[in-house]
Amino acid sequence: MYCLIKEWPNKMATLMTEDGVVLWTFSNVEEARQVWQDWCSLQNDKMAFEIGNLIE
């Protein structure tokens, strides 16, 4: 699974799938990244996971 973190001008960050489905919006990029890493660790390596950043 490949997900992106979109950082907005107000520094909030949205975690979304690569086809644009919004999963959740966080107060900052680090919070979004931490939630993604925590979720991946719960999956016990069942899938390969990647994350990218979209920064405007």
C-alpha positions as CSV (number, residue, x, y, z in Angstrom):
1,M,0.0,0.0,0.0
2,Y,1.3,3.4,-0.8
3,C,0.0,6.5,1.1
4,L,0.8,10.2,0.9
5,I,0.9,12.9,3.5
6,K,-0.3,16.3,2.1
7,E,0.9,19.3,4.1
8,W,-1.4,22.3,3.9
9,P,-0.3,26.0,4.1
10,N,-1.6,26.1,7.8
11,K,0.8,23.2,8.6
12,M,-2.0,20.6,9.0
13,A,-1.4,17.3,7.2
14,T,-3.7,14.9,5.5
15,L,-3.0,11.2,5.2
16,M,-4.4,9.8,2.0
17,T,-4.1,6.9,-0.4
18,E,-2.3,7.4,-3.7
19,D,-5.6,7.6,-5.6
20,G,-6.7,10.6,-3.4
21,V,-8.9,8.9,-0.7
22,V,-8.5,11.0,2.5
23,L,-7.9,8.8,5.5
24,W,-7.5,11.4,8.2
25,T,-6.3,15.0,8.7
26,F,-3.8,15.8,11.5
27,S,-2.5,18.9,13.2
28,N,1.0,18.4,11.6
29,V,3.1,16.2,9.4
30,E,4.9,14.4,12.3
31,E,1.6,13.3,13.8
32,A,0.4,11.9,10.5
33,R,3.7,10.1,10.0
34,Q,3.6,8.6,13.5
35,V,0.0,7.3,13.0
36,W,1.0,5.8,9.7
37,Q,4.1,4.1,11.2
38,D,2.0,2.8,14.1
39,W,-0.7,1.4,11.8
40,C,2.0,-0.3,9.7
41,S,3.6,-1.9,12.7
42,L,0.2,-3.4,13.7
43,Q,0.0,-5.1,10.3
44,N,2.8,-7.5,11.1
45,D,4.5,-7.2,7.7
46,K,1.5,-8.7,5.9
47,M,2.0,-6.1,3.1
48,A,4.7,-3.8,1.9
49,F,4.0,-0.2,3.0
50,E,5.3,3.0,1.7
51,I,4.6,6.7,2.4
52,G,5.4,9.8,0.4
53,N,5.1,13.6,1.1
54,L,3.2,16.2,-0.8
55,I,4.4,19.6,0.3
56,E,3.2,22.8,-1.3
